[in-house]
Amino acid sequence: MVSPVNTLMGVREWLMLLTLSLLWGGSFFFIGVAVLELQPLTIVALRLGIAASVLWAIVFFMKLFPVVDLKLLGAFLCMGILNNVIPFTLIVWGQTQIASGVASILNASTPIFTVVVAGVVLSDERATLLKLLGVIIGFLGVVMVLGIPNANDENSFLAQLAIIAAALSYAFAGVYGRRFKAMSIHPIITAAGQVTASFFVILPICMLVETGAEFDRISAEVWLAIAGLAVFSTAIAYVLYFRILESSGATNLLLVTLLIPVSAIFLGWLFLDETLAMEHFFGMGLIALGLSVVDGRIWMRKTNA
């Protein structure tokens, strides 16, 4: 039986959520750089292989020694397929056809799917009208921040469907990952196990489907993008991911996708001299409102006042 979670997040959980949004917001940029020289499955395999090495280094440094059995290995495999193999591959392929901004806004539909999935299969995360309203408000904020993309030759319909399918896979992963708490598995071991399982799934597929990459001809910029994607946007991000999942639940965790486009705009302003228009501020306000509605604390205080 899965232990209940506290669906009202504290300051610590909010800080972890914001940090995770920054790390995952950068992943769309890193992928955008990597697809210029590498094929999609190669990017996914490199991302997972490097990230797994980093995570196991952390496991050994912390002297964490899990008791591994077939049940745990099966859980790692299922989680890895739902949380890495399927969405990573679909998103990277999608970004070869559509802009990263379009991919991120479609990825922001993840909480919509998660509210439905979690509400159906988890007894302690039943969807409420207030939570659903908050998710919808937040999604409208994302639309306002990025704007409605214009249809053109690059915005392939299949690529957009691929990103939506990735979002659905993330939603199922967020719900499935709750079982690791009942297994009393440390979040870092959970991260390392599912990333490693993903790597062993994607590696043979990559070798069969794609032609061999000429690694000696890959530019330094692409290698840096792969390193950032693997270390920051995967290894470190997943440590935070499983900590938030364990303490705050699937629906709250997947709200990070609403913040990813905002963090991407902020990083662009900070490092690339990009400016924010008024609609960006309005959009971020809607996102903040949506998150507060889902969290519920402010509204419950007003109701009880």
ChimeraX commands (.cxc) that place a marker at each C-alpha (Angstrom):
marker #1 position 0.00,0.00,0.00 radius 0.5
marker #1 position 1.37,3.43,-0.96 radius 0.5
marker #1 position 1.70,5.87,1.91 radius 0.5
marker #1 position -0.33,9.08,1.62 radius 0.5
marker #1 position 1.45,12.27,0.64 radius 0.5
marker #1 position 1.08,15.85,1.77 radius 0.5
marker #1 position -0.37,17.50,-1.32 radius 0.5
marker #1 position 0.05,20.99,0.20 radius 0.5
marker #1 position 3.64,21.93,-0.57 radius 0.5
marker #1 position 5.88,23.77,1.88 radius 0.5
marker #1 position 8.60,26.34,1.16 radius 0.5
marker #1 position 11.23,23.62,0.72 radius 0.5
marker #1 position 9.13,21.79,-1.87 radius 0.5
marker #1 position 8.42,25.03,-3.76 radius 0.5
marker #1 position 12.16,25.84,-3.88 radius 0.5
marker #1 position 12.92,22.36,-5.22 radius 0.5
marker #1 position 10.13,22.76,-7.78 radius 0.5
marker #1 position 11.53,26.08,-9.01 radius 0.5
marker #1 position 15.06,24.66,-9.21 radius 0.5
marker #1 position 13.81,21.66,-11.16 radius 0.5
marker #1 position 12.02,23.96,-13.59 radius 0.5
marker #1 position 15.30,25.79,-14.27 radius 0.5
marker #1 position 17.16,22.52,-14.87 radius 0.5
marker #1 position 14.49,21.10,-17.16 radius 0.5
marker #1 position 13.93,24.45,-18.85 radius 0.5
marker #1 position 17.55,24.31,-19.97 radius 0.5
marker #1 position 17.04,20.85,-21.49 radius 0.5
marker #1 position 15.10,22.27,-24.45 radius 0.5
marker #1 position 18.03,24.59,-25.20 radius 0.5
marker #1 position 20.59,21.78,-24.87 radius 0.5
marker #1 position 18.54,19.53,-27.16 radius 0.5
marker #1 position 18.19,22.36,-29.67 radius 0.5
marker #1 position 21.99,22.57,-29.87 radius 0.5
marker #1 position 22.58,18.81,-29.94 radius 0.5
marker #1 position 20.14,18.02,-32.79 radius 0.5
marker #1 position 22.24,20.16,-35.12 radius 0.5
marker #1 position 24.92,17.44,-35.25 radius 0.5
marker #1 position 23.54,14.27,-33.64 radius 0.5
marker #1 position 20.65,11.92,-34.37 radius 0.5
marker #1 position 17.79,11.70,-31.83 radius 0.5
marker #1 position 18.45,8.23,-30.36 radius 0.5
marker #1 position 22.17,8.97,-30.07 radius 0.5
marker #1 position 21.36,12.08,-28.04 radius 0.5
marker #1 position 19.06,10.09,-25.76 radius 0.5
marker #1 position 21.63,7.30,-25.30 radius 0.5
marker #1 position 24.43,9.76,-24.46 radius 0.5
marker #1 position 22.15,11.65,-22.10 radius 0.5
marker #1 position 21.14,8.53,-20.20 radius 0.5
marker #1 position 24.58,6.89,-20.17 radius 0.5
marker #1 position 26.36,9.95,-18.75 radius 0.5
marker #1 position 23.55,10.68,-16.31 radius 0.5
marker #1 position 23.58,7.08,-15.02 radius 0.5
marker #1 position 27.33,7.30,-14.37 radius 0.5
marker #1 position 26.90,10.54,-12.41 radius 0.5
marker #1 position 24.01,9.16,-10.37 radius 0.5
marker #1 position 25.83,5.95,-9.42 radius 0.5
marker #1 position 28.87,8.02,-8.42 radius 0.5
marker #1 position 26.57,9.91,-6.04 radius 0.5
marker #1 position 25.13,6.62,-4.75 radius 0.5
marker #1 position 28.59,5.22,-3.95 radius 0.5
marker #1 position 29.77,8.52,-2.46 radius 0.5
marker #1 position 26.78,8.51,-0.10 radius 0.5
marker #1 position 27.41,4.81,0.66 radius 0.5
marker #1 position 23.91,3.77,-0.29 radius 0.5
marker #1 position 23.68,0.02,-0.83 radius 0.5
marker #1 position 20.20,-1.08,-1.91 radius 0.5
marker #1 position 18.89,-4.63,-1.68 radius 0.5
marker #1 position 18.05,-5.41,-5.29 radius 0.5
marker #1 position 15.42,-7.99,-6.27 radius 0.5
marker #1 position 13.42,-8.77,-9.39 radius 0.5
marker #1 position 10.48,-6.66,-8.23 radius 0.5
marker #1 position 12.69,-3.60,-7.84 radius 0.5
marker #1 position 14.43,-4.19,-11.17 radius 0.5
marker #1 position 11.05,-4.48,-12.87 radius 0.5
marker #1 position 9.93,-1.22,-11.28 radius 0.5
marker #1 position 13.11,0.50,-12.48 radius 0.5
marker #1 position 12.50,-0.81,-16.00 radius 0.5
marker #1 position 8.86,0.31,-16.15 radius 0.5
marker #1 position 9.68,3.71,-14.68 radius 0.5
marker #1 position 12.60,4.14,-17.05 radius 0.5
marker #1 position 10.49,3.39,-20.11 radius 0.5
marker #1 position 7.68,5.75,-19.05 radius 0.5
marker #1 position 9.88,8.52,-17.71 radius 0.5
marker #1 position 12.87,8.43,-20.06 radius 0.5
marker #1 position 12.84,6.18,-23.10 radius 0.5
marker #1 position 9.45,7.20,-24.49 radius 0.5
marker #1 position 9.36,10.94,-23.66 radius 0.5
marker #1 position 13.06,11.67,-24.28 radius 0.5
marker #1 position 12.93,10.04,-27.70 radius 0.5
marker #1 position 9.68,11.73,-28.71 radius 0.5
marker #1 position 10.80,15.17,-27.53 radius 0.5
marker #1 position 14.21,15.00,-29.23 radius 0.5
marker #1 position 12.64,13.79,-32.48 radius 0.5
marker #1 position 9.94,16.44,-32.17 radius 0.5
marker #1 position 12.55,19.16,-31.84 radius 0.5
marker #1 position 14.05,18.15,-35.17 radius 0.5
marker #1 position 10.74,19.23,-36.72 radius 0.5
marker #1 position 9.41,22.06,-34.52 radius 0.5
marker #1 position 10.91,24.89,-32.48 radius 0.5
marker #1 position 11.91,24.31,-28.86 radius 0.5
marker #1 position 9.36,26.90,-27.71 radius 0.5
marker #1 position 6.55,24.97,-29.36 radius 0.5
marker #1 position 7.84,21.76,-27.78 radius 0.5
marker #1 position 7.93,23.31,-24.31 radius 0.5
marker #1 position 4.38,24.67,-24.53 radius 0.5
marker #1 position 3.05,21.28,-25.66 radius 0.5
marker #1 position 5.02,19.63,-22.86 radius 0.5
marker #1 position 3.21,21.94,-20.44 radius 0.5
marker #1 position 0.07,19.89,-21.03 radius 0.5
marker #1 position 1.55,17.20,-18.75 radius 0.5
marker #1 position -0.27,18.36,-15.57 radius 0.5
marker #1 position -3.60,18.17,-17.41 radius 0.5
marker #1 position -2.99,14.48,-18.10 radius 0.5
marker #1 position -1.58,13.91,-14.60 radius 0.5
marker #1 position -4.65,15.28,-12.82 radius 0.5
marker #1 position -6.79,12.81,-14.76 radius 0.5
marker #1 position -4.45,9.80,-14.38 radius 0.5
marker #1 position -3.73,10.43,-10.69 radius 0.5
marker #1 position -7.40,11.07,-10.00 radius 0.5
marker #1 position -8.34,7.71,-11.48 radius 0.5
marker #1 position -5.66,5.44,-9.98 radius 0.5
marker #1 position -4.52,7.14,-6.74 radius 0.5
marker #1 position -6.89,7.26,-3.78 radius 0.5
marker #1 position -5.07,10.17,-2.10 radius 0.5
marker #1 position -4.81,12.37,-5.20 radius 0.5
marker #1 position -8.39,12.56,-6.40 radius 0.5
marker #1 position -8.91,15.39,-8.86 radius 0.5
marker #1 position -10.95,18.28,-7.50 radius 0.5
marker #1 position -12.60,21.08,-9.41 radius 0.5
marker #1 position -10.27,23.57,-7.72 radius 0.5
marker #1 position -7.15,21.64,-8.71 radius 0.5
marker #1 position -8.37,21.20,-12.28 radius 0.5
marker #1 position -9.19,24.91,-12.46 radius 0.5
marker #1 position -5.68,25.75,-11.27 radius 0.5
marker #1 position -4.07,23.58,-13.93 radius 0.5
marker #1 position -6.20,25.18,-16.66 radius 0.5
marker #1 position -5.33,28.69,-15.45 radius 0.5
marker #1 position -1.64,27.79,-15.40 radius 0.5
marker #1 position -1.78,26.37,-18.90 radius 0.5
marker #1 position -3.43,29.57,-20.16 radius 0.5
marker #1 position -0.52,31.45,-18.60 radius 0.5
marker #1 position 1.95,29.33,-20.53 radius 0.5
marker #1 position 0.05,30.06,-23.75 radius 0.5
marker #1 position 0.23,33.79,-23.03 radius 0.5
marker #1 position 3.95,33.71,-22.23 radius 0.5
marker #1 position 4.96,31.90,-25.41 radius 0.5
marker #1 position 2.14,33.00,-27.68 radius 0.5
marker #1 position 0.23,30.82,-30.15 radius 0.5
marker #1 position 2.74,29.40,-32.65 radius 0.5
marker #1 position 2.04,30.17,-36.30 radius 0.5
marker #1 position 1.55,27.19,-38.57 radius 0.5
marker #1 position 4.47,26.71,-40.96 radius 0.5
marker #1 position 6.38,23.94,-42.67 radius 0.5
marker #1 position 8.53,23.21,-39.63 radius 0.5
marker #1 position 5.64,22.76,-37.22 radius 0.5
marker #1 position 4.85,19.23,-38.30 radius 0.5
marker #1 position 1.58,17.83,-37.03 radius 0.5
marker #1 position 3.21,14.49,-36.21 radius 0.5
marker #1 position 5.97,16.22,-34.24 radius 0.5
marker #1 position 3.39,18.06,-32.17 radius 0.5
marker #1 position 1.55,14.79,-31.53 radius 0.5
marker #1 position 4.88,13.29,-30.43 radius 0.5
marker #1 position 5.38,15.99,-27.78 radius 0.5
marker #1 position 1.82,15.50,-26.51 radius 0.5
marker #1 position 2.43,11.73,-26.33 radius 0.5
marker #1 position 5.60,12.47,-24.34 radius 0.5
marker #1 position 3.57,14.58,-21.93 radius 0.5
marker #1 position 1.12,11.71,-21.45 radius 0.5
marker #1 position 4.00,9.33,-20.77 radius 0.5
marker #1 position 5.40,11.72,-18.15 radius 0.5
marker #1 position 1.99,11.79,-16.48 radius 0.5
marker #1 position 1.88,8.01,-16.17 radius 0.5
marker #1 position 5.49,8.03,-14.92 radius 0.5
marker #1 position 4.65,10.55,-12.21 radius 0.5
marker #1 position 1.87,8.32,-10.94 radius 0.5
marker #1 position 3.82,5.05,-11.32 radius 0.5
marker #1 position 6.82,6.49,-9.46 radius 0.5
marker #1 position 4.82,6.78,-6.25 radius 0.5
marker #1 position 5.38,3.05,-5.60 radius 0.5
marker #1 position 9.06,3.63,-4.80 radius 0.5
marker #1 position 8.07,5.34,-1.55 radius 0.5
marker #1 position 6.28,2.17,-0.43 radius 0.5
marker #1 position 9.45,0.21,-1.26 radius 0.5
marker #1 position 11.46,2.52,1.05 radius 0.5
marker #1 position 13.95,3.20,-1.73 radius 0.5
marker #1 position 16.19,6.26,-1.44 radius 0.5
marker #1 position 15.30,8.86,-4.12 radius 0.5
marker #1 position 18.84,8.88,-5.53 radius 0.5
marker #1 position 18.82,5.09,-5.93 radius 0.5
marker #1 position 15.45,5.36,-7.65 radius 0.5
marker #1 position 16.87,7.95,-10.03 radius 0.5
marker #1 position 20.01,5.91,-10.74 radius 0.5
marker #1 position 18.09,2.68,-11.22 radius 0.5
marker #1 position 15.50,3.97,-13.66 radius 0.5
marker #1 position 18.04,5.98,-15.69 radius 0.5
marker #1 position 20.33,2.94,-15.93 radius 0.5
marker #1 position 17.45,0.71,-17.02 radius 0.5
marker #1 position 16.53,3.30,-19.65 radius 0.5
marker #1 position 20.07,3.35,-20.99 radius 0.5
marker #1 position 20.14,-0.43,-21.49 radius 0.5
marker #1 position 16.80,-0.23,-23.30 radius 0.5
marker #1 position 17.73,2.62,-25.63 radius 0.5
marker #1 position 21.32,1.57,-26.43 radius 0.5
marker #1 position 20.55,-1.52,-28.58 radius 0.5
marker #1 position 17.68,0.32,-30.27 radius 0.5
marker #1 position 20.03,3.18,-31.11 radius 0.5
marker #1 position 22.66,0.81,-32.51 radius 0.5
marker #1 position 20.09,-0.95,-34.70 radius 0.5
marker #1 position 18.20,2.10,-35.98 radius 0.5
marker #1 position 20.77,4.87,-36.40 radius 0.5
marker #1 position 24.08,5.05,-38.24 radius 0.5
marker #1 position 27.18,5.38,-36.10 radius 0.5
marker #1 position 28.02,8.92,-35.03 radius 0.5
marker #1 position 31.47,10.30,-35.86 radius 0.5
marker #1 position 32.25,11.48,-32.35 radius 0.5
marker #1 position 35.63,12.94,-33.31 radius 0.5
marker #1 position 33.83,15.45,-35.55 radius 0.5
marker #1 position 31.33,16.65,-32.95 radius 0.5
marker #1 position 31.90,20.28,-31.98 radius 0.5
marker #1 position 32.77,21.43,-28.48 radius 0.5
marker #1 position 29.44,23.27,-28.27 radius 0.5
marker #1 position 27.49,20.06,-28.84 radius 0.5
marker #1 position 29.58,18.13,-26.30 radius 0.5
marker #1 position 28.91,20.88,-23.75 radius 0.5
marker #1 position 25.20,20.69,-24.57 radius 0.5
marker #1 position 25.23,16.90,-24.06 radius 0.5
marker #1 position 27.10,17.34,-20.76 radius 0.5
marker #1 position 24.61,19.94,-19.56 radius 0.5
marker #1 position 21.69,17.80,-20.69 radius 0.5
marker #1 position 23.02,14.71,-18.90 radius 0.5
marker #1 position 24.47,16.15,-15.70 radius 0.5
marker #1 position 22.20,19.08,-14.89 radius 0.5
marker #1 position 18.95,18.41,-16.78 radius 0.5
marker #1 position 18.92,14.67,-16.03 radius 0.5
marker #1 position 21.11,13.47,-13.13 radius 0.5
marker #1 position 20.70,16.39,-10.74 radius 0.5
marker #1 position 17.16,17.06,-11.94 radius 0.5
marker #1 position 16.04,13.51,-11.19 radius 0.5
marker #1 position 17.38,13.66,-7.64 radius 0.5
marker #1 position 15.03,16.61,-7.11 radius 0.5
marker #1 position 12.26,14.93,-9.11 radius 0.5
marker #1 position 12.01,11.88,-6.88 radius 0.5
marker #1 position 12.32,13.90,-3.67 radius 0.5
marker #1 position 9.36,16.07,-4.69 radius 0.5
marker #1 position 7.40,13.03,-5.91 radius 0.5
marker #1 position 7.92,11.31,-2.56 radius 0.5
marker #1 position 6.89,14.28,-0.44 radius 0.5
marker #1 position 4.27,16.12,-2.50 radius 0.5
marker #1 position 2.72,13.70,-4.98 radius 0.5
marker #1 position 2.41,13.25,-8.73 radius 0.5
marker #1 position 0.07,16.13,-9.54 radius 0.5
marker #1 position 2.08,18.79,-7.72 radius 0.5
marker #1 position 5.34,17.48,-9.17 radius 0.5
marker #1 position 4.19,17.62,-12.78 radius 0.5
marker #1 position 3.24,21.29,-12.36 radius 0.5
marker #1 position 6.94,21.94,-12.94 radius 0.5
marker #1 position 6.16,21.75,-16.66 radius 0.5
marker #1 position 4.16,24.97,-16.34 radius 0.5
marker #1 position 7.27,26.75,-15.04 radius 0.5
marker #1 position 9.71,25.43,-17.64 radius 0.5
marker #1 position 8.80,27.97,-20.39 radius 0.5
marker #1 position 9.00,30.79,-17.84 radius 0.5
marker #1 position 12.47,29.70,-16.75 radius 0.5
marker #1 position 13.55,29.49,-20.39 radius 0.5
marker #1 position 12.48,33.10,-20.98 radius 0.5
marker #1 position 14.24,34.23,-17.80 radius 0.5
marker #1 position 17.49,32.47,-18.77 radius 0.5
marker #1 position 17.30,34.03,-22.23 radius 0.5
marker #1 position 16.93,37.49,-20.69 radius 0.5
marker #1 position 19.76,36.85,-18.22 radius 0.5
marker #1 position 22.34,35.35,-20.58 radius 0.5
marker #1 position 21.26,36.28,-24.13 radius 0.5
marker #1 position 20.09,39.88,-23.62 radius 0.5
marker #1 position 16.53,38.96,-24.58 radius 0.5
marker #1 position 13.80,41.27,-23.32 radius 0.5
marker #1 position 10.45,40.46,-21.70 radius 0.5
marker #1 position 7.27,41.93,-23.17 radius 0.5
marker #1 position 4.23,42.86,-21.10 radius 0.5
marker #1 position 2.39,39.67,-22.09 radius 0.5
marker #1 position 5.23,37.66,-20.55 radius 0.5
marker #1 position 4.56,39.26,-17.17 radius 0.5
marker #1 position 0.81,38.70,-17.53 radius 0.5
marker #1 position 1.45,35.07,-18.43 radius 0.5
marker #1 position 3.73,34.52,-15.45 radius 0.5
marker #1 position 1.05,36.07,-13.25 radius 0.5
marker #1 position -1.50,33.56,-14.56 radius 0.5
marker #1 position 0.92,30.70,-13.95 radius 0.5
marker #1 position 1.50,31.86,-10.38 radius 0.5
marker #1 position -2.27,32.10,-9.88 radius 0.5
marker #1 position -2.80,28.61,-11.27 radius 0.5
marker #1 position -0.11,27.14,-9.02 radius 0.5
marker #1 position -1.63,28.82,-5.97 radius 0.5
marker #1 position -5.06,27.39,-6.83 radius 0.5
marker #1 position -3.64,23.87,-7.18 radius 0.5
marker #1 position -1.67,24.20,-3.94 radius 0.5
marker #1 position -4.82,25.41,-2.21 radius 0.5
marker #1 position -3.34,26.96,0.94 radius 0.5
marker #1 position -4.07,30.61,0.15 radius 0.5
marker #1 position -7.64,29.85,-0.89 radius 0.5
marker #1 position -8.33,27.69,2.16 radius 0.5
marker #1 position -7.09,30.47,4.42 radius 0.5
marker #1 position -9.46,32.93,2.77 radius 0.5
marker #1 position -12.33,30.45,3.08 radius 0.5
marker #1 position -11.60,29.84,6.76 radius 0.5
marker #1 position -11.12,33.55,7.54 radius 0.5
marker link #1:1,2 radius 0.2
marker link #1:2,3 radius 0.2
marker link #1:3,4 radius 0.2
marker link #1:4,5 radius 0.2
marker link #1:5,6 radius 0.2
marker link #1:6,7 radius 0.2
marker link #1:7,8 radius 0.2
marker link #1:8,9 radius 0.2
marker link #1:9,10 radius 0.2
marker link #1:10,11 radius 0.2
marker link #1:11,12 radius 0.2
marker link #1:12,13 radius 0.2
marker link #1:13,14 radius 0.2
marker link #1:14,15 radius 0.2
marker link #1:15,16 radius 0.2
marker link #1:16,17 radius 0.2
marker link #1:17,18 radius 0.2
marker link #1:18,19 radius 0.2
marker link #1:19,20 radius 0.2
marker link #1:20,21 radius 0.2
marker link #1:21,22 radius 0.2
marker link #1:22,23 radius 0.2
marker link #1:23,24 radius 0.2
marker link #1:24,25 radius 0.2
marker link #1:25,26 radius 0.2
marker link #1:26,27 radius 0.2
marker link #1:27,28 radius 0.2
marker link #1:28,29 radius 0.2
marker link #1:29,30 radius 0.2
marker link #1:30,31 radius 0.2
marker link #1:31,32 radius 0.2
marker link #1:32,33 radius 0.2
marker link #1:33,34 radius 0.2
marker link #1:34,35 radius 0.2
marker link #1:35,36 radius 0.2
marker link #1:36,37 radius 0.2
marker link #1:37,38 radius 0.2
marker link #1:38,39 radius 0.2
marker link #1:39,40 radius 0.2
marker link #1:40,41 radius 0.2
marker link #1:41,42 radius 0.2
marker link #1:42,43 radius 0.2
marker link #1:43,44 radius 0.2
marker link #1:44,45 radius 0.2
marker link #1:45,46 radius 0.2
marker link #1:46,47 radius 0.2
marker link #1:47,48 radius 0.2
marker link #1:48,49 radius 0.2
marker link #1:49,50 radius 0.2
marker link #1:50,51 radius 0.2
marker link #1:51,52 radius 0.2
marker link #1:52,53 radius 0.2
marker link #1:53,54 radius 0.2
marker link #1:54,55 radius 0.2
marker link #1:55,56 radius 0.2
marker link #1:56,57 radius 0.2
marker link #1:57,58 radius 0.2
marker link #1:58,59 radius 0.2
marker link #1:59,60 radius 0.2
marker link #1:60,61 radius 0.2
marker link #1:61,62 radius 0.2
marker link #1:62,63 radius 0.2
marker link #1:63,64 radius 0.2
marker link #1:64,65 radius 0.2
marker link #1:65,66 radius 0.2
marker link #1:66,67 radius 0.2
marker link #1:67,68 radius 0.2
marker link #1:68,69 radius 0.2
marker link #1:69,70 radius 0.2
marker link #1:70,71 radius 0.2
marker link #1:71,72 radius 0.2
marker link #1:72,73 radius 0.2
marker link #1:73,74 radius 0.2
marker link #1:74,75 radius 0.2
marker link #1:75,76 radius 0.2
marker link #1:76,77 radius 0.2
marker link #1:77,78 radius 0.2
marker link #1:78,79 radius 0.2
marker link #1:79,80 radius 0.2
marker link #1:80,81 radius 0.2
marker link #1:81,82 radius 0.2
marker link #1:82,83 radius 0.2
marker link #1:83,84 radius 0.2
marker link #1:84,85 radius 0.2
marker link #1:85,86 radius 0.2
marker link #1:86,87 radius 0.2
marker link #1:87,88 radius 0.2
marker link #1:88,89 radius 0.2
marker link #1:89,90 radius 0.2
marker link #1:90,91 radius 0.2
marker link #1:91,92 radius 0.2
marker link #1:92,93 radius 0.2
marker link #1:93,94 radius 0.2
marker link #1:94,95 radius 0.2
marker link #1:95,96 radius 0.2
marker link #1:96,97 radius 0.2
marker link #1:97,98 radius 0.2
marker link #1:98,99 radius 0.2
marker link #1:99,100 radius 0.2
marker link #1:100,101 radius 0.2
marker link #1:101,102 radius 0.2
marker link #1:102,103 radius 0.2
marker link #1:103,104 radius 0.2
marker link #1:104,105 radius 0.2
marker link #1:105,106 radius 0.2
marker link #1:106,107 radius 0.2
marker link #1:107,108 radius 0.2
marker link #1:108,109 radius 0.2
marker link #1:109,110 radius 0.2
marker link #1:110,111 radius 0.2
marker link #1:111,112 radius 0.2
marker link #1:112,113 radius 0.2
marker link #1:113,114 radius 0.2
marker link #1:114,115 radius 0.2
marker link #1:115,116 radius 0.2
marker link #1:116,117 radius 0.2
marker link #1:117,118 radius 0.2
marker link #1:118,119 radius 0.2
marker link #1:119,120 radius 0.2
marker link #1:120,121 radius 0.2
marker link #1:121,122 radius 0.2
marker link #1:122,123 radius 0.2
marker link #1:123,124 radius 0.2
marker link #1:124,125 radius 0.2
marker link #1:125,126 radius 0.2
marker link #1:126,127 radius 0.2
marker link #1:127,128 radius 0.2
marker link #1:128,129 radius 0.2
marker link #1:129,130 radius 0.2
marker link #1:130,131 radius 0.2
marker link #1:131,132 radius 0.2
marker link #1:132,133 radius 0.2
marker link #1:133,134 radius 0.2
marker link #1:134,135 radius 0.2
marker link #1:135,136 radius 0.2
marker link #1:136,137 radius 0.2
marker link #1:137,138 radius 0.2
marker link #1:138,139 radius 0.2
marker link #1:139,140 radius 0.2
marker link #1:140,141 radius 0.2
marker link #1:141,142 radius 0.2
marker link #1:142,143 radius 0.2
marker link #1:143,144 radius 0.2
marker link #1:144,145 radius 0.2
marker link #1:145,146 radius 0.2
marker link #1:146,147 radius 0.2
marker link #1:147,148 radius 0.2
marker link #1:148,149 radius 0.2
marker link #1:149,150 radius 0.2
marker link #1:150,151 radius 0.2
marker link #1:151,152 radius 0.2
marker link #1:152,153 radius 0.2
marker link #1:153,154 radius 0.2
marker link #1:154,155 radius 0.2
marker link #1:155,156 radius 0.2
marker link #1:156,157 radius 0.2
marker link #1:157,158 radius 0.2
marker link #1:158,159 radius 0.2
marker link #1:159,160 radius 0.2
marker link #1:160,161 radius 0.2
marker link #1:161,162 radius 0.2
marker link #1:162,163 radius 0.2
marker link #1:163,164 radius 0.2
marker link #1:164,165 radius 0.2
marker link #1:165,166 radius 0.2
marker link #1:166,167 radius 0.2
marker link #1:167,168 radius 0.2
marker link #1:168,169 radius 0.2
marker link #1:169,170 radius 0.2
marker link #1:170,171 radius 0.2
marker link #1:171,172 radius 0.2
marker link #1:172,173 radius 0.2
marker link #1:173,174 radius 0.2
marker link #1:174,175 radius 0.2
marker link #1:175,176 radius 0.2
marker link #1:176,177 radius 0.2
marker link #1:177,178 radius 0.2
marker link #1:178,179 radius 0.2
marker link #1:179,180 radius 0.2
marker link #1:180,181 radius 0.2
marker link #1:181,182 radius 0.2
marker link #1:182,183 radius 0.2
marker link #1:183,184 radius 0.2
marker link #1:184,185 radius 0.2
marker link #1:185,186 radius 0.2
marker link #1:186,187 radius 0.2
marker link #1:187,188 radius 0.2
marker link #1:188,189 radius 0.2
marker link #1:189,190 radius 0.2
marker link #1:190,191 radius 0.2
marker link #1:191,192 radius 0.2
marker link #1:192,193 radius 0.2
marker link #1:193,194 radius 0.2
marker link #1:194,195 radius 0.2
marker link #1:195,196 radius 0.2
marker link #1:196,197 radius 0.2
marker link #1:197,198 radius 0.2
marker link #1:198,199 radius 0.2
marker link #1:199,200 radius 0.2
marker link #1:200,201 radius 0.2
marker link #1:201,202 radius 0.2
marker link #1:202,203 radius 0.2
marker link #1:203,204 radius 0.2
marker link #1:204,205 radius 0.2
marker link #1:205,206 radius 0.2
marker link #1:206,207 radius 0.2
marker link #1:207,208 radius 0.2
marker link #1:208,209 radius 0.2
marker link #1:209,210 radius 0.2
marker link #1:210,211 radius 0.2
marker link #1:211,212 radius 0.2
marker link #1:212,213 radius 0.2
marker link #1:213,214 radius 0.2
marker link #1:214,215 radius 0.2
marker link #1:215,216 radius 0.2
marker link #1:216,217 radius 0.2
marker link #1:217,218 radius 0.2
marker link #1:218,219 radius 0.2
marker link #1:219,220 radius 0.2
marker link #1:220,221 radius 0.2
marker link #1:221,222 radius 0.2
marker link #1:222,223 radius 0.2
marker link #1:223,224 radius 0.2
marker link #1:224,225 radius 0.2
marker link #1:225,226 radius 0.2
marker link #1:226,227 radius 0.2
marker link #1:227,228 radius 0.2
marker link #1:228,229 radius 0.2
marker link #1:229,230 radius 0.2
marker link #1:230,231 radius 0.2
marker link #1:231,232 radius 0.2
marker link #1:232,233 radius 0.2
marker link #1:233,234 radius 0.2
marker link #1:234,235 radius 0.2
marker link #1:235,236 radius 0.2
marker link #1:236,237 radius 0.2
marker link #1:237,238 radius 0.2
marker link #1:238,239 radius 0.2
marker link #1:239,240 radius 0.2
marker link #1:240,241 radius 0.2
marker link #1:241,242 radius 0.2
marker link #1:242,243 radius 0.2
marker link #1:243,244 radius 0.2
marker link #1:244,245 radius 0.2
marker link #1:245,246 radius 0.2
marker link #1:246,247 radius 0.2
marker link #1:247,248 radius 0.2
marker link #1:248,249 radius 0.2
marker link #1:249,250 radius 0.2
marker link #1:250,251 radius 0.2
marker link #1:251,252 radius 0.2
marker link #1:252,253 radius 0.2
marker link #1:253,254 radius 0.2
marker link #1:254,255 radius 0.2
marker link #1:255,256 radius 0.2
marker link #1:256,257 radius 0.2
marker link #1:257,258 radius 0.2
marker link #1:258,259 radius 0.2
marker link #1:259,260 radius 0.2
marker link #1:260,261 radius 0.2
marker link #1:261,262 radius 0.2
marker link #1:262,263 radius 0.2
marker link #1:263,264 radius 0.2
marker link #1:264,265 radius 0.2
marker link #1:265,266 radius 0.2
marker link #1:266,267 radius 0.2
marker link #1:267,268 radius 0.2
marker link #1:268,269 radius 0.2
marker link #1:269,270 radius 0.2
marker link #1:270,271 radius 0.2
marker link #1:271,272 radius 0.2
marker link #1:272,273 radius 0.2
marker link #1:273,274 radius 0.2
marker link #1:274,275 radius 0.2
marker link #1:275,276 radius 0.2
marker link #1:276,277 radius 0.2
marker link #1:277,278 radius 0.2
marker link #1:278,279 radius 0.2
marker link #1:279,280 radius 0.2
marker link #1:280,281 radius 0.2
marker link #1:281,282 radius 0.2
marker link #1:282,283 radius 0.2
marker link #1:283,284 radius 0.2
marker link #1:284,285 radius 0.2
marker link #1:285,286 radius 0.2
marker link #1:286,287 radius 0.2
marker link #1:287,288 radius 0.2
marker link #1:288,289 radius 0.2
marker link #1:289,290 radius 0.2
marker link #1:290,291 radius 0.2
marker link #1:291,292 radius 0.2
marker link #1:292,293 radius 0.2
marker link #1:293,294 radius 0.2
marker link #1:294,295 radius 0.2
marker link #1:295,296 radius 0.2
marker link #1:296,297 radius 0.2
marker link #1:297,298 radius 0.2
marker link #1:298,299 radius 0.2
marker link #1:299,300 radius 0.2
marker link #1:300,301 radius 0.2
marker link #1:301,302 radius 0.2
marker link #1:302,303 radius 0.2
marker link #1:303,304 radius 0.2
marker link #1:304,305 radius 0.2
view
